[in-house]
Every structure is written in C-alpha cells, then in structure tokens.
C-alpha cells in the first residue's frame, strides 16, 4: 500500500503564535513553485487560516485556536467539480494546477472549508499545497509543521492502516466533515473548539470548598473540586444540565454555549 | 529561480538558516535550525523518575520567520533623501517637518533623492560647524531599542564607537522593560548588575526536581519569549505541566501563556497588583503561613512590614476583604491562593525573565516589584523549589564558556556606557594594534539627555531630573541629579536619530512628533532602514540595511550586560556567524559603513575603523571569545554556527541557594556583586546584607534630600495607582488600559513595513485597505458602546486620539482594555503631533509622568481612556 501524507493539529496545544501562518507566507510569497503553485500574494491570503474560539465568561474562560489549511480531502469537492484543474495525488495531497485553473474563480466557492483563495493579480484560485514541492524534494514536513514551537502540529507519512491506528489511539477527528470528504488533516482535542463547558466554584462558609463532589446529573461523573473549589465539565452539547454538589441538586442551567455559573454556596 | 545557497543569520527572534537565491539577490526562505549529529550533544535533566532533553532544533518567532518581507519591502529606504524645503545654507523650514511638500519622490512623499556624497557632506559639515560654534555636547544621538541584531552592528558597538570618537552625546535609554525593578527592587535586594532583576541560574532543574506550584504574576513567556529566545522555554513549561506542577496566572489579560497552562486566572484591577500581594501576605502573617526562621535571619524590616499589613500604621488592615475591594478579586479566592501557595513549594514567576516586564512598567511598578520580593522572601526564597523564577532562563547549559552579549559593547569597548569593562574589552583590544573607545561626554561631568525627555529638550529647553537610564554600578547611582543643559554646555543643535521609531513606544507619544516642529532643532538626521514612524520628520535621511545584508556574529538570546546569563534561556548555546546573505538593497549601507564614511569626513576614520571591514571585526571578536577552544575560524566561517558542548560536570549552583543557606555567593561570575558592594563578601548588596522590606537606601535618600518621597516610601507597601480605579475622573475616562510589550513585533521591529505580520489576525485588522492596530475590550463594555468585532473605534483622552480596530473578548474583565504598545506606524490624520493617529500608536494616550518623583523611569503600561465607535475611515 502507498504511503499518504497526514497533518495532525492539536487544538489544545495551539496558542496562536502564527509561526505556521508566517512560515507559509515565507515559503510562498515572492517564490514561484511551479508546477505546484504560483506565488502567494503578499497580503490577504490565509492558506493557514487560524480561527479563534473563546469559551466561557470572565474569569472562567479558555481560548482555543484552530489552524485551518486546505483539508486535502480524499473525496475533495473541488477535485470532483473541477477534475481538469485539480489533481488528487496518490499521497493524498490535493493540488490546483496553476495553468489549468487560470481564470476559474468558481473553484474558490467549491471548497466547503473556505480554504481556497482568489489571486486577483494572477486570476488564480490558490491554496495550501502541504508544501508538496518540499516533500517531493525530501523534506520531512511542510513549513508550518517545521515552524511550530508547541508541538501542536505533527506530520505523518504513513500507510493508511498505520495512520488509522493513530486516529483511534489519539481520538483524532476530521473537522466538520459533513459530506464524507475524508480530509487528510485531523484534529486532536477538537472539543475545545466545537463543544461547550460548564464551570463554577463551590463555596462553603465563605471559603473555597476544596474536595466537594460535583457531577452533572445523568451526564458526567463526579469530580472533586480543587483548592479554589473549582469544577469544570467539558465536551458538552447545548442542552439543560443539573449540577449536583455532594449528592444534592444545586443548580439547573440551560446552555447554548459555554457557561461560567459563578459561585455555588453550599 | 536562480541558484539557492543556505546561509546563517540571527535576529531578536532566534538564529536561522537563510536560503538565498544568489542570482537574484533575494531571500527565498528563513527557517529554524535543525541540529545534526555533527553538533554537540544536548543536556539531560532527570526529575521525579523521568528524563528530559530538549529538541535538537531551535525555535523562532513570527517576526523572524517573516523577516524576508522586511528585507524586501517597498517601505525600505533605498537611497539618501533630503526633505523638500530643507536648505542647510538657507531656510530650513523646521516648522514644516512632518508635512510632506508636494512634488517629491513618489516613494517618499516630501523628499527628494540625493547622492551619498551630498548627504554625508551635509551631515559631516553640520557636525563640524556645530562643534566650532557651540562647543562639545551639542549633538545628540537618539538610538531606538533593538535596531538590528549582532554584536558588531549593535548600537552599543558601532554606534558607540563612532559617537565616542566623533564627540556626540547620547540620549540615555530608560530601562523600559525593567522600570519597577530598576527604581524599586534594587532597594530591596540590590542586584544592580541586573537592574534589580534577580539571578536565575540553574532554576530550571530546581523547579523540575522540587517545585509543586508556579504563580505567574504579570508574566507571559509565550508572548515575550523571555527575551530574544523565541519558544525555547515552551517545552520546559510543558514538562512542568506534565509533572503536575500547578500553574496560576495573575494578569489583567488572559495572556497567551495562560491560554496554554492556566489552572486558574486572576485579573486584578489595573495597577492593584501590589494590593493583591499585600492581602496574600496578610493571610500568611495572620495565619502563620510563612517561613519564620528564614524571615528572622534573612529579612530586614519585617516587623514594620507586618505592622503595615495588620493596619497598625494606617488603620487599614490589608485583609483579603480589603484586597477584594482594591483588586476586584474575591476575598475567598485570595485566601485560597495564599494558603495553597504556602502549602506548596512555589516558584513565583514575577515578570517574564525573573523580574522584568509587565506590571513593573506601570505607575505602581516599583511597589509591585518590591512586593513580589516580599512574597518570595516570606516563603523562603532560595530553598529547594522556592524561588523567584520565570521559567525562561536557567537551562543547564555551560555557564562557564565565554561568549559576549551585545551589551558588552562589541567593537566600542566603551567601559562607561556598556558592559565592556567586565571582560570583553580586555579580551578584544590589545592596546597596540587595536584600541577601545571611551566617551568624552557620556561620563560623569558630561551632557546627558534622558530619552523620555528628548521632546522637552527642544520644546522647553531647560530640564532637571534624577537618575541616568541604565545605571548598575551601585544602588545609589540612580539618585544623582542631572540637568539640561549641563553646566558649561550648549543646547542641542543636531538630533541624530538612529534605528526605529520612538513615537510608538514612549509615553505621551505625540511629543516625539512635536519635538521636530520647532526652530530650536536646526537639523534632524535619520539613519534608518524603513520610511516609517517619525522618519518622515527628518531633514537628511541616510538609508541603512538590515543584518541580513552585512556581516555580524552573535549568540542565541545573549545580550548579557544587565541580563546576566541571558543565554541560559536557550536550550542550546548556539553561536552564529551572521552572514551577509544578500547585498544591501538599493544604495543602502551597513550602519558600520555609514559611520566609517562619516568618520572619513570628520578626520577620525583611523581610530574608528582601524582599517577594518565589518567582517574583520567579526573575526577579531571570534578570537576574543572561547570559540577557538571548540572550533576553528575557518570551520566556523564555512558552517556558520556552532553549538557549545554541554558540560555534564559543571557543579549546579541554583540562584539564591547560597543566600538561603547563609553561604558566600557561589553563582556564576556575571551575577556576582562587586566585592565592594558587600561586607566580607557575604549577603546581598543592601546595607544590612538582607532582603530589605524597609529599604535603608531609601531612608538615606530621604535624609539626604530632606524630604519624604511619598511616591517611593522606604517601607514596601501598596500605593493607589494614579491610573487605576481611584482615578480622579472615572466618568470621563472609565476604561483602564493595559499596554504591554507586543507579541508580533519586537518594539517596532516586525510591525508595519508592508511586512507579513500585518496580516496576523491578532496583530492588525485590514479595513478598507488600511491595517489598523487592535484594541481588546470586554463583551459588556463593547455592548454598552455599540461596538462589534473589527469595528473601527476611537480611543481617546486629554492627550489625543488613536483610531483602532476593536476585538471583543472575555480575556479582559469589564473596565479593563488591552492594547499592545509599539506601533511602527504613525499616521496623523491632520496636523502632526496634534491630530488623531490611525497608525496605532496607543502610547500617545499614555503619560509622560515618571514612575516616581525622583526617578526618570517611564510608567506607560497603564492609563485611562474612553472608547467610541469611529466612522471616519469608511469609504
């Protein structure tokens, strides 16, 4: 079986340093890597598009970032709609042919992830190539991965079956794969971006209550509060939840997004 | 694409490989360095049954990753320029500076191209005229912080050598990242050699082995990278997390380190950090949760401090309830934090580099720094796992190997204005074939100007102040009174601006535009790389090049000087040859070369250059260091870098352990006090040799000037900030600003310049073709003002107006807004210095007031403003 290229992004390890975004520009702006891609324009394109998500309310919040390049889908809608202009390589890399795609602005709209950008000067749709010109030249990773300082980005060249083991062991997910597109980009800890939390603090007699038992009725098992009396239930979907403290129903809340319930006195 | 060759270089954000298209004189890419088996081995640390060793690779920052766009930029100055209307022999039209006249060069509005000869002749002739007509000291050089990286090209090096031989005075830098430590902390414990910042030797291993908790207080290493060392310490904090070390963050902003590591975040009201500290100390003292034996032996003034905490002196006990009222943090949380802190072996990461940065740059920075020392002392500073450690320095590399940092003066050898006298000058100059330079002006009895008061030099003409910028010879040195003009000297006739802008970094920034619009300044010369900031106020502009276009040499993160051991931030001591990667763009030249050409005309080329090129000086420096012990010049020149071997056998000497154990200081030499600073070489630099919560140096100062200094009282305490919630008019200006050093530029390096960084979502926002600087405000504050994400807003107070893009966030509480300082762009919409700026210089709204009545430190981290929606820029 052939080896394929996989990019893994850990949402919990990204702090928006933008090294990946700038390294991508460094590689592609002012440089022409034909036949892989034309130059990226100096400003405006986000081949690595870092999206921000804040959850909760002051002071119980967290903040996550989701770097989103072309997802290099196995069943790429762009390649399906424009088979003459877009190539799906055996290693999973999806490439827009700069010669054949010229003038075809409609290619931009074919991507469900919004990962294709229009180069007005060159009249070209453009996107992340996974630095295929470097991989083919012997580089082990694309520039974004090489520049990542937190380990939030990892790159694998593996047979599909081997990589599927990693998907299972690390609970990797594709991002909003609504059409069975089967991306080659996978995310870890995606709940930090896609799901919600309920957090709060338990007070007893005016002091932070360490060691209180808190659960979400019928949903999440008991947690023991820390020295600030804090608890946090994560990976929740919108809905109604009852917070149980030391076996007693303490508060019922309905959430659409993450919620800091504040202090609960017991 | 032509032939691609790999070279090496370095910057404020790390050493790099540079792939260059030599046929097209173009940088292709800039990457971190992967180490090979040919490079020396990495250190190994064992802690709690696990083994840790750093990745075989360097890290870099975004502004280094994107440096190519600053080298190849349409904002580069490509040839010398003269301001239209400036006639050196006739009307100089000084009042028109900053207002571009019509008909100039399309790339540089208001300017016309001139030859290098004309530019250099004009500047040199004016220098000679001024010296003849006004005597010495009437020319001032005003360098920016962090112009270009490299030991030879740095301002302490080539500029100082030129200044010293040409007889130019120096606009003294205030320590804008140390302020509260410099003016406050030195009185608690000395460490003048670090401007009040504590030593950090070997604290990484100490933390890994012994600590169970870290309190990050106004500390954001993932934003400020310690200093110069990119993300070298990130992996080390990840390991600490892996070991289960608890991490609490105290910062008005939910900073980027908190994003990765915070178990808990507290956002005190702006400027009230010292109140929070007092309330924590109150809990400890009233519950007996402090190290009584240590305090008895190692702390001076504890009884007075205790009386203050208990309210015996001012009738106001600093209880957690009091703390809640001052800081906005719930009393129960303050008590829980205090108790957990005392229960654990806790490292206090106060600031980003062991002291440094953050709250120390605000109006109450001195009280904050001194209070941090008090907290650390009460818990037994220096005992295993208990220290003041910011997690950035203290990696266990070889501390004995000698390679200098830029603050050691490079080719200047200047013993008064750099750290050359410690070691480098003696190694670098034999006094026969090569000589150091010394100043005739920047010495006791010379003429000085504090950078924070340059505008007043021209606009007011008479000044008095205490303290000279970076002074570390003694605690008392900062008390000295100065005046301008100094006795026997003329007023300044020429401003020689060197490097990047100040307008976006100094307090009450508009002053730095107004200072040019006066006849009191006959000529303003700029030596700059980009047409940005206040460059368009210059009369003659000399185009310099970046360090990617000339030769230099440097070590990763090593500035030395007032940050002893700064190299220990990097996981490997990596020294690079900064190769001339491309030829200088256009007609631009290396700073060293510009000074050489001026020296020629001034008749001082011989002493200045000694017949050497910049590469010759690089080679001379190579041989002045320990490098020849590990690599030949030829190999170094070819390979471009070398990793200093890890010395397994080096005896570990954790910072302050000697102090906690009552021994003589055993930490490495650059951290040592001078023998004359202490009694019998024991204890600290303070009068008692102990940590002084009641500072005897300040008692002596008050006695000597015959008055009390209520802005810096001898007893460590909280002072209500003039910019906080006790502000005189919170209705008019209801919002408190936190304005720290930025993340995506280094001072102004990286911002503007048509560079890639302008596209970073958290740096600038493009609206109608213009890149606006970002201000961050809480959801509720935004809602109350009808402001949505990416709306353009006007931030204002009595000092001015700045147009910015709004980011709506929960990362600040209501009432607090966050906006980094250091915009490189200054774009007044009307009269320069007196109209709204849409470049993003938020510090236009900050104060010029000194951090203390008898200091000359700035206090620009906090100020008060109001914000409203701005419709002016919409097409």
Interface residues (C-beta under 8 A of the other chain):
Chain A: X13 X15 X16 X17 X18 X19 X21 X22 X23 X25 X26 X27 X29 X30 X31 X32 X42 X43 X44 X46 X50 X52 X54 X56 X57 X58 X59 X61 X62 X63 X64 X143 X146 X147 X149 X150 X151 X203 X206 X207 X208 X210 X226 X227 X228 X229 X230 X263
Chain B: X1 X26 X28 X29 X30 X31 X32 X59 X60 X61 X62 X63 X65 X66 X68 X69 X72 X222 X230 X231 X234 X235 X238 X254 X256 X257 X259 X260 X263 X264 X265 X266 X267 X330 X331 X332 X333 X335 X336 X337 X339 X340 X744 X754 X756 X757 X758 X759 X760 X761 X762 X763 X766 X778 X779 X809 X810 X811 X812 X813 X814
